[in-house]
Amino acid sequence: MIPRIIREKGKKMIGLSLSTSVVDNQTGKLWGSFMPRITEIVNRVGNDFFSLQVYPPEYHVNFNPSLEFTKWALVEVSDFTHIPKGMKAFILQAGDYAVFDHKGSSGDPSIYQYIYGEWIPKSEYVLDDRPHFEVLGRNYRNNDPNSEEEIWIPIKK
């Protein structure tokens, strides 16, 4: 699987976040509290959802499934003039990303094993210390083997 290398120009986003880990995965709780409130975001851009992770430095070098990171459920917005109560603004900074088109269950870890264990070590890139995220578009279906999503991995030469 060969990714597209894309220069992301940055995005304004609004959503909810929480601390989680691989062993104590709180993703369902996060999205369960975000989705019922989506209509409160009045300045939304597009229909995509963003599942975003902010990892501590060296998270992938010294991987420990108990180590916590921040998980976000987000949508892109045109501006921050109206942020619903309890939600937060998030600015995705510009940078280069390796974008993998993934078809399959979001619960299948094999794509990430390939990205971090094979593709990155054999590529001319290293991970950059910026958010990782998935774009959940119109063909995304949670834990469905026919689901489609884009996996965005921050990279630098």
C-alpha positions in Angstrom: 0.0 0.0 0.0 1.5 3.3 -1.2 0.3 6.4 0.5 -0.3 9.8 -1.0 2.0 12.5 0.4 -0.1 15.6 1.1 0.8 19.0 2.4 -2.1 19.9 4.8 -2.6 23.7 4.9 -4.2 23.6 8.4 -7.8 23.4 9.6 -10.0 25.1 12.2 -12.0 22.4 14.1 -14.4 22.1 16.9 -15.1 19.0 19.0 -14.7 17.1 22.2 -11.6 15.3 23.7 -10.6 13.0 26.4 -7.6 11.1 27.7 -7.5 7.4 26.7 -5.0 4.6 26.0 -5.0 1.5 23.8 -5.8 -0.8 26.7 -8.5 1.5 28.1 -10.0 2.7 24.8 -12.6 5.4 25.4 -13.3 6.1 21.8 -16.9 4.9 21.9 -17.6 7.1 24.9 -16.1 10.1 23.1 -18.1 9.7 19.9 -21.2 8.7 21.9 -21.1 12.1 23.6 -20.2 14.1 20.4 -22.6 12.8 17.8 -25.8 13.7 19.5 -24.5 17.3 19.7 -23.3 17.7 16.1 -26.2 20.0 15.1 -25.0 22.5 17.7 -22.0 23.3 15.4 -23.5 25.9 13.1 -20.4 26.9 11.1 -19.4 23.4 9.9 -17.4 23.0 6.7 -18.2 19.8 4.8 -19.6 16.5 6.1 -16.5 14.7 7.2 -15.7 13.8 10.8 -12.2 13.7 12.2 -10.9 11.2 14.7 -7.7 12.8 15.9 -4.9 11.7 18.3 -2.4 13.9 20.1 0.4 11.6 21.3 3.1 12.5 23.8 6.6 12.9 22.4 8.3 9.5 21.7 5.0 7.7 22.0 5.7 5.5 18.9 9.4 5.0 19.8 8.7 3.6 23.2 5.2 2.2 22.6 3.3 1.1 25.7 -0.4 0.3 25.3 -1.1 1.7 28.7 0.3 5.2 27.9 -2.4 7.8 27.7 -2.9 10.2 24.8 -5.5 12.8 23.9 -8.3 11.6 21.5 -10.6 14.1 19.7 -13.9 13.8 17.9 -14.0 16.8 15.5 -15.5 18.5 12.5 -14.0 21.3 10.4 -15.4 24.8 10.8 -15.1 28.1 9.0 -14.3 30.1 12.2 -14.6 30.0 16.0 -17.4 32.6 16.4 -19.7 30.0 18.0 -18.3 27.1 20.0 -21.0 25.1 21.7 -20.8 24.9 25.5 -18.5 22.2 26.6 -16.8 21.8 23.2 -13.4 23.1 22.4 -11.6 24.7 19.4 -8.7 22.9 17.9 -6.3 24.2 15.2 -4.6 21.6 13.1 -1.3 23.1 12.0 0.0 22.8 8.5 2.4 20.0 7.6 3.2 17.0 5.5 1.1 13.8 5.9 1.3 10.3 4.5 -2.4 9.5 3.7 -3.4 5.9 3.5 -6.8 4.9 2.0 -8.0 2.1 4.3 -10.9 -0.2 3.5 -11.9 -2.5 6.4 -12.9 -2.5 10.0 -11.6 0.4 12.1 -10.9 -2.2 14.8 -8.4 -4.1 12.7 -4.9 -3.1 13.8 -3.0 -4.5 10.8 -3.0 -1.3 8.9 -1.2 0.5 11.7 1.2 -2.4 12.1 2.0 -1.9 8.4 2.3 1.9 8.6 4.6 2.0 11.7 6.3 -1.3 11.4 7.0 -1.4 7.6 6.2 1.7 5.6 7.8 4.3 7.8 11.0 2.4 8.5 11.5 1.7 4.7 10.5 5.2 3.6 12.5 8.4 3.4 10.3 9.9 6.2 10.1 9.8 9.9 7.2 10.6 12.1 6.6 14.2 12.9 5.4 15.3 16.4 2.0 16.5 15.2 -1.5 15.1 15.5 -2.4 11.8 13.7 -6.0 11.6 12.4 -8.5 9.7 10.4 -11.0 11.3 8.0 -14.3 9.5 8.4 -16.2 10.4 5.2 -19.5 9.2 3.7 -18.2 5.6 3.2 -17.2 5.2 6.9 -19.1 2.6 8.9 -17.8 1.9 12.4 -16.3 -1.7 12.7 -17.7 -2.7 9.3 -15.4 -4.7 7.0 -16.6 -2.6 4.0 -15.9 0.7 5.8 -13.6 3.3 4.1 -11.5 6.0 5.8 -8.3 8.0 5.3 -5.5 7.6 7.8 -3.3 10.7 8.0 0.2 10.2 9.5 2.4 13.3 10.2 5.7 12.9 8.5 8.9 14.8 7.8 12.1 14.0 5.8 
